[in-house]
Amino acid sequence: MDTIERIYRAYFTDVYRYCMRLTGDADAAEELTSETFFAAMQKIDRFRGDCELRVWLCEIAKNKYLSEQRRKPTVPLDETAESPDDSPEALAVQRDSADRATEAVHRLEEPYKEVFLLRVYGEMPFEQIGRLFGKTANWACVTFHRAKARVKSELEEHK
């Protein structure tokens, strides 16, 4: 059995579960898991052993997921589903608030931005986020709450 096959057998379940948390969809998680192992196969000679192999694989999955999310087009306001009681004014205010929040998150410096995105959009536990950065779960929790406070503060300044 070659190295990649052993790695695949040993870590498939962990990587798939991680991808499920990122995507929230079984089909997307399967595709992302496949892409992750394919990329790992191409990059295995670059694995330095600075972290657990599982963490390295999840890092590849996270990067592939975030790259795909950046490429997805956003849905224009006029194509979103409207409820009967949503007035155009209310929708405009909601859209403006969402835009300002997104901009505030994207202005965060690293690692705050990435920790925030992993926690909010990836729904990752702090322990896993900490491992991805080679830090503790407490570090991830503190970093997330600082990022959240910065976003909240910026939004309150521009009310």
N, C-alpha and C positions, 0 to 999 in steps of 0.2 A: 504494500500500500504506500503510495507516495505521500509526501508531506502535505500537500494541499488537501488530499482526500482525508487524511487524519484530522487536519484542522477543521475541515467541513463537518465531519462527523462529531467532533468534540464540541464545536461552537455553534452549529446551525441553530439549535433551539434558542440559545441566548440571543443571537443576532436577530432571529426572526421575531422574538418577543419585543426586542428593542424597536425593531422596525414597525411592529404593530402599534407600539406606543406613539411613535412618530406620526404614522399615517392614519391610524384609526380604521384601516381598511385591509382585510385579509389579502385581497388580490394585489393591492399596492405594496403591502408588506412583503409578499412573496417576490414580486418584481425587484424591490429594493434589496432584499436579501440576496437574490441572484446577482444583481449588479455589484453588491458589496464583495461577495466571494470572487467574482470575476476580477474586480479591481485588485483585491488582495493577492490573487494568483499572479497578477502582473507586477505587483510591488513587493512581493514577499522578500526579495533580496535587500530591500531597503528597511525592513523591520529591524530596529536597533536593539530591541529588548528593554527600552526605557520604561515600559509599562507592561501590564498583562496583555497577552495576545487578544483576549476578549475585548479589552478596552480599545486596542488598536483597531479591531474590526468594527466596533461601534462608532469609533471616530470616522472611519471611512463611510459607514452608513449615514452618519449625521451630515457629513460634508456633501454626499450625493443627494440626500434629501433636501438640504438647504439650497443647493445649486438648482435643483428642480423647482423648488418653490419660487426662487427668484425669477425663473424663466416663465412661470405661469402668468398669463395676462390677468389683470384685474377686471372684474365685471363692472361695466359702466353703471352709473346710478339708475338710468332709465331701464336697464335690463333686470334689476333686482325685483323680487316679489314684493308687492306692496300690500299691506293690510288695508281694509276699507277705511279705517279711521286715521291713517297716516296722511297728514296734509303735506303738500310740497314743502311748506316751511319747516315742518318737523323733520322731514327727510333731509333737508338741506342742513339743518343744525346737527343731526346725527352724523351725516357724512363729514361735515366740517370737524366735529369732535373726533371722529375716527381718524381722519387725516392728520390732525394735530398730534394725536397720540402716537400714530405710526411714525411721524416725523421725529417726535421726541425720543422714541425708542432707537431710531436709526442714528440719532446724534450722540447716543451714549458711547463712551469709549469702551474698548475691550478691557477686561473680560466681562464688564457689566452687560453689554449688549448681547453677547452670545449666551451668557447664563440666563438672562431674562427670556430670550427666545426659546432656549431649550426647556425652560420651566413652563412657560406659558403655552407655546405652540407645540412643543414636543412632549409636554406633560411628563417630563422626566422627574424621578425622585432626586432629592438633593444628594443622596449617596452616590448615585450614578453620575450626576453632573460633576461632583467632586472628583470621582475617579477619572473622568475624561480629562480633567485639568491636572491630574496628579496631586490633588488636594483632598481635604476632608469634606464630609457632608456639612459640617458646621461652616466651613469657608464658603461653600456653595450657597447655603441658606443666607448668610450674612451678605454676600455679594448680591444675591437676588433682591433682598429687601432694600439694600442701598440703591440698586438700580430702579426699583419700583418707587422709592421715595423721590429719586431725581426726576423721574417721569411725572409723577404726581405734582411735584413742586413746579416744574416747567409748565404744566397744564394750568395750574392755579394762577401763575403769573400772567398768563395770556387770556384770562377770562374776560 
